[in-house]
């Protein structure tokens, strides 16, 4: 995997946070990791900033159609907006 296959960034979740498969909504300072995986899919994982555990953003993985970096940016925007953000389509 190359750097072009993974993006990771800190993000402050807006009111209502981000929805995860494992623990439901998480809020506050988070880290989003977006990874290109097999089959033309992009996986979105989030964690509390500086924590060890990663959680799957609800709706992940998603198909990407050309620009997975744009999906990473869209996921960041969704998490900043909050409202139980899920993986962008």
C-alpha positions as CSV (number, residue, x, y, z in Angstrom):
1,X,0.0,0.0,0.0
2,X,1.3,3.4,-0.9
3,X,0.6,6.8,0.7
4,X,-1.7,7.5,-2.3
5,X,-3.9,4.5,-1.0
6,X,-4.4,5.9,2.5
7,X,-5.3,9.3,4.1
8,X,-5.4,10.1,7.8
9,X,-6.5,13.3,9.4
10,X,-7.7,14.7,12.7
11,X,-11.2,16.1,12.8
12,X,-13.5,17.6,15.4
13,X,-16.9,16.0,15.2
14,X,-19.8,18.3,15.0
15,X,-23.0,18.0,17.2
16,X,-24.3,14.5,16.9
17,X,-20.9,13.1,16.0
18,X,-20.1,10.2,13.7
19,X,-22.0,6.9,13.6
20,X,-19.9,3.7,13.9
21,X,-20.9,0.0,13.4
22,X,-19.3,-1.1,16.7
23,X,-20.2,1.5,19.3
24,X,-22.8,3.8,17.8
25,X,-22.1,7.6,17.8
26,X,-18.7,8.9,18.8
27,X,-18.0,12.6,19.4
28,X,-15.2,15.0,20.1
29,X,-11.7,15.1,18.6
30,X,-11.4,12.1,16.2
31,X,-9.0,10.7,13.7
32,X,-10.4,9.6,10.3
33,X,-8.5,7.0,8.3
34,X,-9.6,6.4,4.7
35,X,-8.0,3.4,2.9
36,X,-8.4,2.0,-0.6
37,X,-9.1,-1.7,-0.4
38,X,-9.6,-4.5,-3.0
39,X,-12.5,-4.4,-5.4
40,X,-12.7,-0.7,-6.0
41,X,-13.8,0.0,-2.4
42,X,-12.8,2.6,0.1
43,X,-12.9,1.8,3.9
44,X,-13.5,4.6,6.5
45,X,-12.3,4.0,10.1
46,X,-12.5,6.5,13.0
47,X,-11.0,6.6,16.4
48,X,-11.0,8.9,19.4
49,X,-7.9,11.0,18.9
50,X,-4.8,9.2,20.3
51,X,-6.8,6.0,21.2
52,X,-5.8,2.5,20.2
53,X,-9.2,1.3,19.0
54,X,-10.5,1.9,15.5
55,X,-14.2,1.8,14.6
56,X,-15.9,1.4,11.2
57,X,-17.8,4.4,10.0
58,X,-21.3,3.2,9.3
59,X,-21.8,2.6,5.6
60,X,-18.1,1.6,5.1
61,X,-16.7,0.3,2.8
62,X,-18.1,2.3,-0.2
63,X,-17.3,2.0,-3.9
64,X,-15.2,4.8,-5.3
65,X,-15.5,6.0,-8.9
66,X,-12.1,7.6,-9.7
67,X,-11.1,9.8,-6.8
68,X,-10.9,8.2,-3.3
69,X,-9.2,11.4,-2.0
70,X,-12.5,13.2,-2.7
71,X,-14.4,10.7,-0.6
72,X,-11.9,11.2,2.2
73,X,-12.6,15.0,2.0
74,X,-16.4,14.3,1.9
75,X,-16.1,12.1,5.0
76,X,-14.2,14.8,6.9
77,X,-16.9,17.3,6.0
78,X,-19.6,15.0,7.1
79,X,-18.0,14.3,10.4
80,X,-17.4,18.1,11.0
81,X,-21.1,18.6,10.3
82,X,-22.0,15.8,12.8
83,X,-25.6,14.5,12.9
84,X,-24.5,10.9,13.1
85,X,-22.3,11.2,10.1
86,X,-21.9,8.1,7.9
87,X,-19.6,7.1,5.1
88,X,-20.1,9.3,2.0
89,X,-21.6,7.6,-1.1
